[in-house]
């Protein structure tokens, strides 16, 4: 059985800096971003809000979608967020 995957977007605030990532363990990965335990973009730019995510049947499918999404312009990513989360609410609490 394939490992599931998730593509997600973290943000610093509404219409702020955004980061697109992929993981097989969404709750754990978002906790890592929020707590700043991993050096990198999200820690540097204070992207601690989970504003969008999508589940995939396999991590492979998730990685493919993330690669395509990283090529999107910012407006497309913002539209994707606001389709489901117009207030850019932190969705982390919905995971646990």
Backbone torsions as a table, in degrees:
resi	resn	phi	psi	omega
1	UNK	NA	136.0	-177.8
2	UNK	-75.4	147.8	175.1
3	UNK	-70.2	133.1	177.3
4	UNK	-69.3	165.8	179.3
5	UNK	-141.4	159.2	179.1
6	UNK	-137.2	137.9	168.8
7	UNK	-107.1	138.4	-174.8
8	UNK	-143.0	159.9	175.0
9	UNK	-125.9	127.7	174.3
10	UNK	-104.6	150.1	178.9
11	UNK	-138.6	154.2	176.7
12	UNK	-81.0	-30.3	179.8
13	UNK	-174.9	175.4	177.5
14	UNK	-59.5	129.1	-178.2
15	UNK	59.7	20.6	178.7
16	UNK	-91.9	-155.3	178.0
17	UNK	-68.1	137.9	178.9
18	UNK	-125.0	153.7	-179.7
19	UNK	-136.9	133.5	177.5
20	UNK	-107.8	131.9	-179.2
21	UNK	-140.7	174.8	179.3
22	UNK	-138.5	144.8	-179.5
23	UNK	-159.3	162.4	172.3
24	UNK	-100.3	-12.7	-179.3
25	UNK	-125.5	84.0	-171.0
26	UNK	-62.2	-50.6	-177.7
27	UNK	-58.2	-45.8	-179.3
28	UNK	-63.3	-44.5	-177.1
29	UNK	-66.3	-41.9	179.9
30	UNK	-65.9	-39.9	175.7
31	UNK	-57.7	-42.6	178.7
32	UNK	-60.5	-42.8	177.3
33	UNK	-63.2	-47.1	-176.5
34	UNK	-62.6	-38.2	-177.7
35	UNK	-85.9	-9.2	179.0
36	UNK	67.9	29.9	-176.3
37	UNK	-80.1	-12.8	178.9
38	UNK	-117.9	127.1	177.5
39	UNK	-66.2	146.2	176.1
40	UNK	148.2	-164.1	-172.7
41	UNK	-57.2	-49.5	-174.8
42	UNK	-65.4	-35.2	177.2
43	UNK	-70.4	-44.5	-178.9
44	UNK	-61.6	-39.7	-175.8
45	UNK	-103.8	11.4	173.8
46	UNK	57.9	41.0	178.3
47	UNK	-85.2	94.8	-175.0
48	UNK	-117.4	-3.5	-178.6
49	UNK	-99.4	123.2	172.1
50	UNK	-81.5	109.6	-174.7
51	UNK	-108.0	-12.0	179.5
52	UNK	-162.3	144.2	170.1
53	UNK	-156.7	158.7	176.6
54	UNK	-141.8	136.7	179.9
55	UNK	-91.5	146.0	177.2
56	UNK	-129.2	153.0	-179.7
57	UNK	-65.8	-28.1	-179.7
58	UNK	-138.0	151.5	177.3
59	UNK	-63.8	-31.1	177.8
60	UNK	-61.3	-47.5	178.6
61	UNK	-62.7	-39.7	179.4
62	UNK	-63.5	-43.7	179.3
63	UNK	-62.8	-39.1	178.5
64	UNK	-64.2	-43.7	179.8
65	UNK	-66.1	-41.6	178.7
66	UNK	-60.9	-41.4	179.1
67	UNK	-60.6	-42.1	176.9
68	UNK	-66.4	-43.9	-175.9
69	UNK	-64.5	-34.6	179.8
70	UNK	-64.2	-20.2	177.9
71	UNK	-86.6	-12.1	179.6
72	UNK	-68.2	152.9	173.5
73	UNK	-78.7	165.3	-175.4
74	UNK	-56.9	-41.4	-177.8
75	UNK	-59.3	-39.9	179.3
76	UNK	-64.8	-41.2	179.4
77	UNK	-65.7	-41.3	178.5
78	UNK	-63.4	-41.6	176.6
79	UNK	-60.1	-41.6	179.8
80	UNK	-61.9	-42.9	177.8
81	UNK	-62.0	-51.4	-171.1
82	UNK	-73.6	-16.1	173.7
83	UNK	-59.8	-39.9	-176.3
84	UNK	-110.4	-19.5	-172.9
85	UNK	-141.4	68.3	-173.5
86	UNK	-61.3	-24.7	-180.0
87	UNK	-93.8	0.9	-178.0
88	UNK	56.6	39.4	178.6
89	UNK	-66.1	150.3	177.4
90	UNK	-74.3	117.7	-175.7
91	UNK	-89.6	0.8	-176.8
92	UNK	-56.0	-42.5	-177.5
93	UNK	-64.4	-21.6	178.0
94	UNK	-76.0	-12.8	-177.8
95	UNK	-86.6	-27.2	-172.9
96	UNK	-105.1	NA	NA
